[in-house]
Amino acid sequence: MSKRVLLVDDSEPVRMMMRIRLEDAGMTIVGEAENGREAVEQAALLAPEVVIMDLQMPIMDGLEATRAIRENNDTITIVGYTSSHEEAPAAMTTAGALRSFTKSDYEQLVEFVSSLT
């Protein structure tokens, strides 16, 4: 069954690449956001099953956005997605993400999201 995904990253080329990979894996992209504030608004509006959340973004970063989404809805699965920072995966999971991947591990991220029930 197709998962409804909200894709959050401040880089349009990264969102485009991830959208293609996720759609090729059978997922439905219900929305995209370029900052954390937009992510919080769209998560409330679109009720995605999964949010793929970048860590470093303008206006509101991924940590703040993850905490805000988690406060409003504890059933959405949030998966962190960031440049390689040693502390980033732990910070994202502490904020409420189920798991976190580096941008170089995008294939593993796609497989992980595909495996969610």
Residue pairs with C-beta under 8 A, 6 or more apart in sequence:
2 26
2 27
2 28
3 26
3 27
3 28
3 49
3 50
3 113
3 114
3 116
4 27
4 28
4 30
4 46
4 47
4 48
4 49
4 50
5 22
5 27
5 28
5 29
5 30
5 48
5 49
5 50
5 51
5 52
5 113
6 29
6 30
6 31
6 32
6 33
6 39
6 42
6 43
6 46
6 48
6 50
6 51
6 52
7 15
7 18
7 19
7 22
7 29
7 31
7 32
7 33
7 52
8 32
8 33
8 34
8 35
8 36
8 38
8 39
8 51
8 52
8 53
8 54
8 57
8 62
8 65
9 15
9 18
9 34
9 52
9 54
9 57
9 81
10 34
10 35
10 54
10 56
10 57
10 58
11 54
12 34
14 54
14 103
15 32
15 34
17 106
18 52
18 81
18 106
19 29
19 32
21 106
21 107
21 110
22 29
22 52
22 110
22 113
23 29
25 110
25 111
25 113
25 114
26 114
27 50
27 113
27 114
30 46
30 48
31 42
31 45
31 46
31 48
33 39
33 41
33 42
34 57
35 57
35 58
35 59
35 60
36 53
36 57
36 59
36 60
36 61
36 62
36 64
36 65
36 68
37 59
37 60
37 65
38 59
39 51
39 53
39 60
39 65
39 69
40 60
40 65
40 68
40 69
40 72
42 48
43 51
43 69
43 72
43 73
43 76
44 72
44 73
47 73
47 76
48 76
49 76
49 77
49 116
50 76
50 77
50 78
50 79
50 113
50 116
51 66
51 69
51 76
51 77
51 78
51 79
52 79
52 81
52 109
52 113
53 62
53 65
53 66
53 78
53 79
53 80
53 81
53 92
53 97
54 62
54 81
54 82
55 61
55 62
55 63
55 80
55 81
55 82
55 83
55 85
55 88
55 91
55 92
55 100
56 62
56 82
56 83
57 65
60 68
62 80
62 82
62 92
62 95
63 91
63 92
63 95
64 95
66 78
66 80
66 92
66 95
66 96
66 97
67 95
67 96
69 76
69 78
69 96
70 76
70 78
70 95
70 96
77 98
77 116
78 92
78 96
78 97
78 98
79 97
79 98
79 99
79 100
79 101
79 109
79 112
79 113
80 88
80 89
80 92
80 93
80 97
80 99
80 100
80 101
81 100
81 101
81 102
81 103
81 106
81 109
82 88
82 89
82 92
82 100
82 101
82 102
82 103
83 102
83 103
84 102
84 103
84 104
88 100
88 102
89 99
89 100
89 101
89 102
90 100
92 100
93 99
93 100
99 112
101 108
101 109
101 112
